[in-house]
Amino acid sequence: MITLTNSAKEYMHSISNGAYITLGVKGGGCSGLQYVWGLSTDDGIEDIKWSDPIDNVLLLDPTAEMYVLGSEIDYVTELGGSFLAVKNPAASSSCGCGDSFGI
């Protein structure tokens, strides 16, 4: 479904402090859809039945699964900063910042 690089796993574990990182998708952004990141201490919050934990750190909103199927998440460090990058094979377009995409 989704894979995490080693650097993404290490980063997520370092910031989660025992919680889960959550990933969802909502309408918006420059390209039509936008990634939504969050933290949760519970895998059933907000009436959402999250996916089983991916690498014991990431929970995926089930409504986002069809938009991110086959994606790889990497933690990227560049001169201008560091961020989680989603390499999404389903995206037909994306914005320059990488936070939104189109299908």
N, CA, C and O atoms as CSV, one atom per row, in Angstrom:
chain,resi,resn,atom,element,x,y,z
A,1,MET,N,N,0.828,-1.187,0.000
A,1,MET,CA,C,0.000,0.000,0.000
A,1,MET,C,C,0.874,1.253,0.000
A,1,MET,O,O,0.978,1.928,-1.024
A,2,ILE,N,N,1.498,1.571,1.120
A,2,ILE,CA,C,2.412,2.718,1.242
A,2,ILE,C,C,3.698,2.200,1.856
A,2,ILE,O,O,3.670,1.375,2.769
A,3,THR,N,N,4.816,2.681,1.362
A,3,THR,CA,C,6.088,2.309,1.963
A,3,THR,C,C,6.754,3.551,2.547
A,3,THR,O,O,6.568,4.667,2.062
A,4,LEU,N,N,7.521,3.328,3.580
A,4,LEU,CA,C,8.285,4.396,4.228
A,4,LEU,C,C,9.761,4.107,4.058
A,4,LEU,O,O,10.198,2.976,4.268
A,5,THR,N,N,10.534,5.108,3.681
A,5,THR,CA,C,11.980,4.932,3.642
A,5,THR,C,C,12.490,4.885,5.082
A,5,THR,O,O,11.786,5.280,6.011
A,6,ASN,N,N,13.699,4.407,5.255
A,6,ASN,CA,C,14.281,4.361,6.602
A,6,ASN,C,C,14.356,5.747,7.232
A,6,ASN,O,O,14.095,5.903,8.424
A,7,SER,N,N,14.712,6.753,6.434
A,7,SER,CA,C,14.808,8.106,6.994
A,7,SER,C,C,13.428,8.625,7.407
A,7,SER,O,O,13.322,9.345,8.400
A,8,ALA,N,N,12.373,8.276,6.670
A,8,ALA,CA,C,11.014,8.686,7.047
A,8,ALA,C,C,10.594,7.999,8.340
A,8,ALA,O,O,10.021,8.639,9.223
A,9,LYS,N,N,10.873,6.699,8.462
A,9,LYS,CA,C,10.530,5.967,9.695
A,9,LYS,C,C,11.240,6.570,10.901
A,9,LYS,O,O,10.624,6.803,11.941
A,10,GLU,N,N,12.533,6.819,10.756
A,10,GLU,CA,C,13.310,7.387,11.862
A,10,GLU,C,C,12.761,8.754,12.262
A,10,GLU,O,O,12.615,9.041,13.450
A,11,TYR,N,N,12.458,9.596,11.278
A,11,TYR,CA,C,11.926,10.927,11.564
A,11,TYR,C,C,10.569,10.827,12.255
A,11,TYR,O,O,10.338,11.495,13.263
A,12,MET,N,N,9.685,10.012,11.731
A,12,MET,CA,C,8.355,9.870,12.313
A,12,MET,C,C,8.414,9.365,13.750
A,12,MET,O,O,7.707,9.871,14.622
A,13,HIS,N,N,9.256,8.370,13.990
A,13,HIS,CA,C,9.403,7.869,15.364
A,13,HIS,C,C,9.970,8.954,16.284
A,13,HIS,O,O,9.586,9.034,17.451
A,14,SER,N,N,10.874,9.783,15.771
A,14,SER,CA,C,11.505,10.803,16.609
A,14,SER,C,C,10.531,11.920,17.002
A,14,SER,O,O,10.670,12.508,18.074
A,15,ILE,N,N,9.551,12.216,16.147
A,15,ILE,CA,C,8.622,13.306,16.465
A,15,ILE,C,C,7.308,12.825,17.083
A,15,ILE,O,O,6.569,13.616,17.669
A,16,SER,N,N,7.020,11.536,16.954
A,16,SER,CA,C,5.718,11.050,17.399
A,16,SER,C,C,5.616,10.865,18.908
A,16,SER,O,O,4.515,10.897,19.459
A,17,ASN,N,N,6.746,10.671,19.582
A,17,ASN,CA,C,6.759,10.519,21.041
A,17,ASN,C,C,5.757,9.454,21.509
A,17,ASN,O,O,5.033,9.658,22.484
A,18,GLY,N,N,5.727,8.317,20.801
A,18,GLY,CA,C,4.842,7.223,21.161
A,18,GLY,C,C,3.466,7.281,20.537
A,18,GLY,O,O,2.695,6.330,20.666
A,19,ALA,N,N,3.132,8.376,19.860
A,19,ALA,CA,C,1.844,8.506,19.185
A,19,ALA,C,C,1.985,7.982,17.749
A,19,ALA,O,O,3.050,7.507,17.352
A,20,TYR,N,N,0.928,8.074,17.006
A,20,TYR,CA,C,0.948,7.723,15.587
A,20,TYR,C,C,0.935,8.999,14.746
A,20,TYR,O,O,0.319,9.996,15.120
A,21,ILE,N,N,1.616,8.952,13.617
A,21,ILE,CA,C,1.504,9.988,12.602
A,21,ILE,C,C,0.294,9.591,11.755
A,21,ILE,O,O,0.143,8.417,11.419
A,22,THR,N,N,-0.560,10.537,11.408
A,22,THR,CA,C,-1.716,10.232,10.573
A,22,THR,C,C,-1.590,10.936,9.232
A,22,THR,O,O,-1.027,12.026,9.134
A,23,LEU,N,N,-2.126,10.288,8.199
A,23,LEU,CA,C,-2.113,10.872,6.859
A,23,LEU,C,C,-3.497,10.724,6.249
A,23,LEU,O,O,-4.058,9.630,6.196
A,24,GLY,N,N,-4.036,11.844,5.790
A,24,GLY,CA,C,-5.305,11.863,5.089
A,24,GLY,C,C,-5.184,12.718,3.850
A,24,GLY,O,O,-4.130,13.294,3.580
A,25,VAL,N,N,-6.263,12.800,3.097
A,25,VAL,CA,C,-6.321,13.614,1.880
A,25,VAL,C,C,-7.633,14.386,1.920
A,25,VAL,O,O,-8.674,13.838,2.282
A,26,LYS,N,N,-7.578,15.663,1.545
A,26,LYS,CA,C,-8.810,16.452,1.440
A,26,LYS,C,C,-8.741,17.319,0.191
A,26,LYS,O,O,-7.664,17.536,-0.365
A,27,GLY,N,N,-9.875,17.803,-0.239
A,27,GLY,CA,C,-9.922,18.695,-1.387
A,27,GLY,C,C,-9.288,20.029,-1.042
A,27,GLY,O,O,-9.476,20.546,0.060
A,28,GLY,N,N,-8.539,20.589,-1.982
A,28,GLY,CA,C,-7.921,21.896,-1.772
A,28,GLY,C,C,-6.519,21.954,-2.310
A,28,GLY,O,O,-6.061,21.030,-2.982
A,29,GLY,N,N,-5.848,23.018,-2.023
A,29,GLY,CA,C,-4.483,23.201,-2.499
A,29,GLY,C,C,-4.452,23.658,-3.954
A,29,GLY,O,O,-5.497,23.843,-4.578
A,30,CYS,N,N,-3.279,23.834,-4.474
A,30,CYS,CA,C,-3.094,24.345,-5.834
A,30,CYS,C,C,-3.551,23.356,-6.905
A,30,CYS,O,O,-3.972,23.759,-7.989
A,31,SER,N,N,-3.466,22.057,-6.597
A,31,SER,CA,C,-3.703,21.048,-7.630
A,31,SER,C,C,-4.990,20.252,-7.446
A,31,SER,O,O,-5.267,19.352,-8.239
A,32,GLY,N,N,-5.776,20.557,-6.433
A,32,GLY,CA,C,-7.070,19.898,-6.272
A,32,GLY,C,C,-7.210,19.051,-5.027
A,32,GLY,O,O,-8.280,19.032,-4.418
A,33,LEU,N,N,-6.160,18.347,-4.628
A,33,LEU,CA,C,-6.163,17.527,-3.422
A,33,LEU,C,C,-4.954,17.883,-2.576
A,33,LEU,O,O,-3.922,18.308,-3.093
A,34,GLN,N,N,-5.091,17.706,-1.282
A,34,GLN,CA,C,-4.031,18.125,-0.362
A,34,GLN,C,C,-3.798,17.037,0.679
A,34,GLN,O,O,-4.749,16.447,1.192
A,35,TYR,N,N,-2.531,16.774,0.989
A,35,TYR,CA,C,-2.185,15.843,2.064
A,35,TYR,C,C,-2.442,16.519,3.404
A,35,TYR,O,O,-2.165,17.706,3.578
A,36,VAL,N,N,-2.978,15.748,4.351
A,36,VAL,CA,C,-3.259,16.267,5.686
A,36,VAL,C,C,-2.524,15.375,6.690
A,36,VAL,O,O,-2.846,14.196,6.831
A,37,TRP,N,N,-1.543,15.940,7.381
A,37,TRP,CA,C,-0.749,15.222,8.376
A,37,TRP,C,C,-1.255,15.549,9.771
A,37,TRP,O,O,-1.771,16.641,10.009
A,38,GLY,N,N,-1.109,14.607,10.692
A,38,GLY,CA,C,-1.504,14.845,12.067
A,38,GLY,C,C,-0.843,13.867,13.014
A,38,GLY,O,O,-0.030,13.041,12.599
A,39,LEU,N,N,-1.191,13.961,14.281
A,39,LEU,CA,C,-0.712,13.053,15.326
A,39,LEU,C,C,-1.913,12.502,16.075
A,39,LEU,O,O,-2.903,13.205,16.277
A,40,SER,N,N,-1.824,11.249,16.484
A,40,SER,CA,C,-2.898,10.634,17.253
A,40,SER,C,C,-2.319,9.647,18.249
A,40,SER,O,O,-1.385,8.911,17.929
A,41,THR,N,N,-2.866,9.629,19.448
A,41,THR,CA,C,-2.458,8.630,20.430
A,41,THR,C,C,-3.384,7.420,20.386
A,41,THR,O,O,-3.187,6.457,21.127
A,42,ASP,N,N,-4.396,7.467,19.517
A,42,ASP,CA,C,-5.401,6.417,19.432
A,42,ASP,C,C,-5.627,6.069,17.966
A,42,ASP,O,O,-5.706,6.962,17.123
A,43,ASP,N,N,-5.732,4.770,17.653
A,43,ASP,CA,C,-5.926,4.394,16.259
A,43,ASP,C,C,-7.393,4.392,15.841
A,43,ASP,O,O,-7.718,3.872,14.774
A,44,GLY,N,N,-8.292,4.963,16.655
A,44,GLY,CA,C,-9.704,5.033,16.304
A,44,GLY,C,C,-10.314,6.391,16.586
A,44,GLY,O,O,-11.510,6.478,16.865
A,45,ILE,N,N,-9.522,7.457,16.519
A,45,ILE,CA,C,-10.015,8.785,16.880
A,45,ILE,C,C,-10.995,9.355,15.867
A,45,ILE,O,O,-11.029,8.944,14.708
A,46,GLU,N,N,-11.774,10.290,16.323
A,46,GLU,CA,C,-12.637,11.105,15.477
A,46,GLU,C,C,-13.540,10.286,14.563
A,46,GLU,O,O,-13.787,10.678,13.422
A,47,ASP,N,N,-14.034,9.155,15.051
A,47,ASP,CA,C,-14.925,8.288,14.282
A,47,ASP,C,C,-14.307,7.796,12.979
A,47,ASP,O,O,-15.032,7.373,12.078
A,48,ILE,N,N,-13.003,7.840,12.863
A,48,ILE,CA,C,-12.313,7.310,11.691
A,48,ILE,C,C,-11.699,5.981,12.094
A,48,ILE,O,O,-11.025,5.894,13.120
A,49,LYS,N,N,-11.923,4.951,11.301
A,49,LYS,CA,C,-11.243,3.687,11.539
A,49,LYS,C,C,-9.978,3.723,10.695
A,49,LYS,O,O,-9.994,3.399,9.508
A,50,TRP,N,N,-8.896,4.118,11.322
A,50,TRP,CA,C,-7.617,4.238,10.624
A,50,TRP,C,C,-7.150,2.869,10.149
A,50,TRP,O,O,-7.618,1.841,10.638
A,51,SER,N,N,-6.244,2.860,9.211
A,51,SER,CA,C,-5.633,1.622,8.740
A,51,SER,C,C,-4.847,0.984,9.876
A,51,SER,O,O,-4.606,1.611,10.908
A,52,ASP,N,N,-4.455,-0.253,9.678
A,52,ASP,CA,C,-3.510,-0.848,10.609
A,52,ASP,C,C,-2.230,-0.021,10.531
A,52,ASP,O,O,-1.888,0.489,9.464
A,53,PRO,N,N,-1.524,0.117,11.641
A,53,PRO,CA,C,-0.296,0.940,11.619
A,53,PRO,C,C,0.724,0.428,10.596
A,53,PRO,O,O,1.025,-0.764,10.536
A,54,ILE,N,N,1.234,1.341,9.817
A,54,ILE,CA,C,2.287,1.038,8.847
A,54,ILE,C,C,3.610,1.290,9.547
A,54,ILE,O,O,3.873,2.400,10.008
A,55,ASP,N,N,4.435,0.270,9.626
A,55,ASP,CA,C,5.729,0.337,10.322
A,55,ASP,C,C,5.578,0.862,11.747
A,55,ASP,O,O,6.470,1.527,12.274
A,56,ASN,N,N,4.444,0.557,12.356
A,56,ASN,CA,C,4.158,0.900,13.754
A,56,ASN,C,C,4.236,2.397,14.047
A,56,ASN,O,O,4.469,2.796,15.188
A,57,VAL,N,N,4.041,3.228,13.015
A,57,VAL,CA,C,4.110,4.676,13.245
A,57,VAL,C,C,3.098,5.475,12.427
A,57,VAL,O,O,2.721,6.570,12.844
A,58,LEU,N,N,2.643,4.969,11.280
A,58,LEU,CA,C,1.785,5.741,10.387
A,58,LEU,C,C,0.398,5.125,10.288
A,58,LEU,O,O,0.259,3.928,10.036
A,59,LEU,N,N,-0.633,5.951,10.489
A,59,LEU,CA,C,-2.019,5.541,10.284
A,59,LEU,C,C,-2.549,6.271,9.062
A,59,LEU,O,O,-2.318,7.469,8.893
A,60,LEU,N,N,-3.257,5.549,8.218
A,60,LEU,CA,C,-3.786,6.114,6.985
A,60,LEU,C,C,-5.301,6.193,7.068
A,60,LEU,O,O,-5.959,5.215,7.423
A,61,ASP,N,N,-5.858,7.361,6.739
A,61,ASP,CA,C,-7.307,7.531,6.653
A,61,ASP,C,C,-7.801,6.650,5.503
A,61,ASP,O,O,-7.289,6.760,4.390
A,62,PRO,N,N,-8.787,5.777,5.749
A,62,PRO,CA,C,-9.236,4.864,4.692
A,62,PRO,C,C,-9.790,5.575,3.454
A,62,PRO,O,O,-9.735,5.022,2.356
A,63,THR,N,N,-10.317,6.775,3.611
A,63,THR,CA,C,-10.800,7.501,2.428
A,63,THR,C,C,-9.649,8.025,1.575
A,63,THR,O,O,-9.855,8.398,0.421
A,64,ALA,N,N,-8.448,8.056,2.130
A,64,ALA,CA,C,-7.275,8.523,1.384
A,64,ALA,C,C,-6.571,7.390,0.641
A,64,ALA,O,O,-5.750,7.643,-0.241
A,65,GLU,N,N,-6.887,6.144,0.992
A,65,GLU,CA,C,-6.160,5.006,0.426
A,65,GLU,C,C,-6.135,5.010,-1.097
A,65,GLU,O,O,-5.083,4.777,-1.693
A,66,MET,N,N,-7.268,5.269,-1.736
A,66,MET,CA,C,-7.308,5.214,-3.196
A,66,MET,C,C,-6.462,6.309,-3.841
A,66,MET,O,O,-6.065,6.180,-4.999
A,67,TYR,N,N,-6.185,7.377,-3.112
A,67,TYR,CA,C,-5.390,8.475,-3.655
A,67,TYR,C,C,-3.885,8.292,-3.450
A,67,TYR,O,O,-3.085,8.902,-4.160
A,68,VAL,N,N,-3.502,7.468,-2.497
A,68,VAL,CA,C,-2.076,7.324,-2.176
A,68,VAL,C,C,-1.557,5.903,-2.361
A,68,VAL,O,O,-0.428,5.605,-1.969
A,69,LEU,N,N,-2.353,5.033,-2.945
A,69,LEU,CA,C,-1.961,3.653,-3.164
A,69,LEU,C,C,-0.649,3.576,-3.939
A,69,LEU,O,O,-0.519,4.186,-5.001
A,70,GLY,N,N,0.309,2.841,-3.423
A,70,GLY,CA,C,1.601,2.672,-4.078
A,70,GLY,C,C,2.604,3.776,-3.806
A,70,GLY,O,O,3.692,3.778,-4.382
A,71,SER,N,N,2.260,4.710,-2.942
A,71,SER,CA,C,3.151,5.848,-2.662
A,71,SER,C,C,4.315,5.438,-1.766
A,71,SER,O,O,4.247,4.459,-1.022
A,72,GLU,N,N,5.372,6.214,-1.865
A,72,GLU,CA,C,6.522,6.079,-0.968
A,72,GLU,C,C,6.684,7.411,-0.243
A,72,GLU,O,O,6.638,8.480,-0.852
A,73,ILE,N,N,6.873,7.322,1.067
A,73,ILE,CA,C,7.081,8.537,1.862
A,73,ILE,C,C,8.539,8.563,2.285
A,73,ILE,O,O,9.072,7.588,2.814
A,74,ASP,N,N,9.170,9.702,2.040
A,74,ASP,CA,C,10.582,9.874,2.354
A,74,ASP,C,C,10.741,11.148,3.185
A,74,ASP,O,O,9.953,12.085,3.057
A,75,TYR,N,N,11.754,11.171,4.025
A,75,TYR,CA,C,12.103,12.381,4.763
A,75,TYR,C,C,13.269,13.017,4.038
A,75,TYR,O,O,14.343,12.425,3.933
A,76,VAL,N,N,13.059,14.224,3.536
A,76,VAL,CA,C,14.031,14.907,2.693
A,76,VAL,C,C,14.614,16.093,3.445
A,76,VAL,O,O,13.884,16.876,4.052
A,77,THR,N,N,15.933,16.218,3.401
A,77,THR,CA,C,16.615,17.368,3.985
A,77,THR,C,C,17.296,18.127,2.856
A,77,THR,O,O,18.134,17.581,2.138
A,78,GLU,N,N,16.921,19.399,2.712
A,78,GLU,CA,C,17.493,20.249,1.672
A,78,GLU,C,C,18.016,21.526,2.297
A,78,GLU,O,O,17.844,21.753,3.494
A,79,LEU,N,N,18.640,22.341,1.509
A,79,LEU,CA,C,19.187,23.599,1.985
A,79,LEU,C,C,18.106,24.483,2.621
A,79,LEU,O,O,18.361,25.155,3.620
A,80,GLY,N,N,16.905,24.479,2.043
A,80,GLY,CA,C,15.829,25.326,2.534
A,80,GLY,C,C,15.038,24.747,3.690
A,80,GLY,O,O,14.185,25.433,4.252
A,81,GLY,N,N,15.300,23.495,4.062
A,81,GLY,CA,C,14.567,22.874,5.170
A,81,GLY,C,C,14.414,21.385,4.970
A,81,GLY,O,O,15.003,20.800,4.061
A,82,SER,N,N,13.616,20.777,5.828
A,82,SER,CA,C,13.370,19.341,5.745
A,82,SER,C,C,11.870,19.096,5.805
A,82,SER,O,O,11.123,19.881,6.389
A,83,PHE,N,N,11.435,17.986,5.186
A,83,PHE,CA,C,10.005,17.712,5.099
A,83,PHE,C,C,9.770,16.256,4.725
A,83,PHE,O,O,10.670,15.573,4.236
A,84,LEU,N,N,8.537,15.788,4.963
A,84,LEU,CA,C,8.114,14.479,4.493
A,84,LEU,C,C,7.602,14.650,3.066
A,84,LEU,O,O,6.704,15.453,2.812
A,85,ALA,N,N,8.176,13.892,2.142
A,85,ALA,CA,C,7.792,13.968,0.737
A,85,ALA,C,C,7.036,12.709,0.351
A,85,ALA,O,O,7.484,11.598,0.635
A,86,VAL,N,N,5.892,12.881,-0.295
A,86,VAL,CA,C,5.099,11.755,-0.765
A,86,VAL,C,C,5.354,11.593,-2.263
A,86,VAL,O,O,5.022,12.472,-3.057
A,87,LYS,N,N,5.943,10.468,-2.635
A,87,LYS,CA,C,6.146,10.150,-4.054
A,87,LYS,C,C,4.954,9.303,-4.466
A,87,LYS,O,O,4.909,8.099,-4.211
A,88,ASN,N,N,3.990,9.952,-5.106
A,88,ASN,CA,C,2.692,9.356,-5.379
A,88,ASN,C,C,2.566,9.002,-6.860
A,88,ASN,O,O,2.486,9.902,-7.696
A,89,PRO,N,N,2.547,7.698,-7.207
A,89,PRO,CA,C,2.440,7.312,-8.614
A,89,PRO,C,C,1.072,7.616,-9.230
A,89,PRO,O,O,0.941,7.645,-10.454
A,90,ALA,N,N,0.047,7.843,-8.390
A,90,ALA,CA,C,-1.292,8.150,-8.904
A,90,ALA,C,C,-1.463,9.621,-9.263
A,90,ALA,O,O,-2.426,9.986,-9.937
A,91,ALA,N,N,-0.543,10.462,-8.820
A,91,ALA,CA,C,-0.664,11.907,-9.063
A,91,ALA,C,C,-0.302,12.231,-10.510
A,91,ALA,O,O,0.761,11.855,-11.004
A,92,SER,N,N,-1.211,12.937,-11.171
A,92,SER,CA,C,-0.939,13.363,-12.543
A,92,SER,C,C,-0.348,14.773,-12.581
A,92,SER,O,O,0.231,15.189,-13.584
A,93,SER,N,N,-0.505,15.503,-11.466
A,93,SER,CA,C,0.074,16.838,-11.350
A,93,SER,C,C,0.325,17.123,-9.882
A,93,SER,O,O,-0.261,16.488,-9.005
A,94,SER,N,N,1.192,18.072,-9.625
A,94,SER,CA,C,1.451,18.486,-8.245
A,94,SER,C,C,1.914,19.933,-8.250
A,94,SER,O,O,2.324,20.468,-9.280
A,95,CYS,N,N,1.842,20.551,-7.086
A,95,CYS,CA,C,2.294,21.932,-6.975
A,95,CYS,C,C,3.786,21.939,-6.647
A,95,CYS,O,O,4.366,20.893,-6.355
A,96,GLY,N,N,4.381,23.074,-6.694
A,96,GLY,CA,C,5.806,23.194,-6.436
A,96,GLY,C,C,6.213,22.827,-5.027
A,96,GLY,O,O,7.321,22.335,-4.813
A,97,CYS,N,N,5.342,23.057,-4.061
A,97,CYS,CA,C,5.703,22.765,-2.667
A,97,CYS,C,C,5.508,21.301,-2.315
A,97,CYS,O,O,6.023,20.851,-1.292
A,98,GLY,N,N,4.777,20.536,-3.134
A,98,GLY,CA,C,4.584,19.123,-2.875
A,98,GLY,C,C,3.462,18.806,-1.902
A,98,GLY,O,O,3.252,17.638,-1.577
A,99,ASP,N,N,2.738,19.808,-1.428
A,99,ASP,CA,C,1.644,19.557,-0.478
A,99,ASP,C,C,0.329,19.225,-1.142
A,99,ASP,O,O,-0.568,18.688,-0.492
A,100,SER,N,N,0.187,19.530,-2.426
A,100,SER,CA,C,-1.063,19.208,-3.106
A,100,SER,C,C,-0.771,18.489,-4.417
A,100,SER,O,O,0.326,18.573,-4.970
A,101,PHE,N,N,-1.788,17.781,-4.894
A,101,PHE,CA,C,-1.615,16.982,-6.102
A,101,PHE,C,C,-2.961,16.826,-6.805
A,101,PHE,O,O,-4.011,17.065,-6.209
A,102,GLY,N,N,-2.926,16.428,-8.059
A,102,GLY,CA,C,-4.125,16.160,-8.835
A,102,GLY,C,C,-4.103,14.731,-9.347
A,102,GLY,O,O,-3.040,14.134,-9.521
A,103,ILE,N,N,-5.273,14.197,-9.583
A,103,ILE,CA,C,-5.395,12.817,-10.076
A,103,ILE,C,C,-5.963,12.875,-11.491
A,103,ILE,O,O,-6.158,11.835,-12.121
